[in-house]
Amino acid sequence: GHLLVEADDVRAWSCPQHNAYRLYHCEAEQVAVCQYCCYYSGAHQGHSVCDVEIRRNEIRKMLMKQQDRLEEREQDIEDQLYKLESDKRLVEEKVNQLKEEVRLQYEKLHQLLDEDLRQTVEVLDKAQAKFCSENAAQALHLGERMQEAKKLLGSLQLLFDKTEDVSFMKNTKSVKILMDRTQTCTSSSLSPTKIGHLNSKLFLNEVAKKEKQLRKMLEGPFSTPVPFLQSVPLYPCGVSSSGAEKRKHSTAFPEASFLETSSGPVGGQYGAAGTASVSQWLRRPAAHAPPVWRPQDSRL
């Protein structure tokens, strides 16, 4: 092919050793060379070379491809951050609803339940705090990944703009360096986002059990046999965002309502039980309460 450059650049494109135009690109050294350098007596003899214009087009294609991949990665991270934030708000709302349901039950216990109510709400607060901490850690990690992707994308765009000028091909070492960095950024998949999974029925069932034996469980702290608030993976990363991937809240919150159970409002369940069994519940010996929240998978 023909190398088209400005008249003022002709001398710059001439090989200082052979005074011939540098029409080839050396893959090993990542520089433009003349035919004598690579085929006869030059320092690039034996190296893999190709036409400068062909190589420039290849580089442009690679840069465009990496730009697309970085933009897709940036969008994936943005989508996950949005899902983390919306999930956090939803979990907080559901936890608050669960707190209110517990308070409705405890209103019938009067002064006898005051201390136990404080402990029960504290359990919920701790579970929520743990969840929020996990959520914040995920958001921080994804934010760092996004900043890295944004920085690389900006560098790649600047480098791509430089390819408009053929003089860019005089030295393309920066292309290889940037390509290696972007490849490292995009080759590894994002860790699955972990979302909150709140099972309020487990929590409320424990309240119902304690109501029946209230006095003998007086000293026992509130606990559930199974964790009721967990962070679980939403979907495998690497799948591009689409409408089909929007989270269904029923996955994390399977019950229809926090304020209803299979046998009706929880407050009604305690009406016939009386405060005597409530006192028995409150006298339950303290025990090592099982954890109420744990991440299902390892942290990011």
Secondary structure as UniProt FT lines:
FT   HELIX           7..9
FT   TURN            10..13
FT   TURN            16..18
FT   STRAND          24..26
FT   TURN            27..30
FT   STRAND          31..33
FT   HELIX           35..39
FT   TURN            43..46
FT   STRAND          49..51
FT   HELIX           52..106
FT   HELIX           107..113
FT   HELIX           114..162
FT   TURN            163..164
FT   HELIX           166..170
FT   HELIX           173..187
FT   STRAND          194..198
FT   HELIX           200..212
FT   TURN            215..219
FT   STRAND          229..233
FT   TURN            237..238
FT   HELIX           243..245
FT   HELIX           249..252
FT   TURN            258..259
FT   TURN            262..263
FT   HELIX           266..269
FT   TURN            270..273
FT   HELIX           274..281
FT   TURN            282..283
FT   STRAND          293..295
//
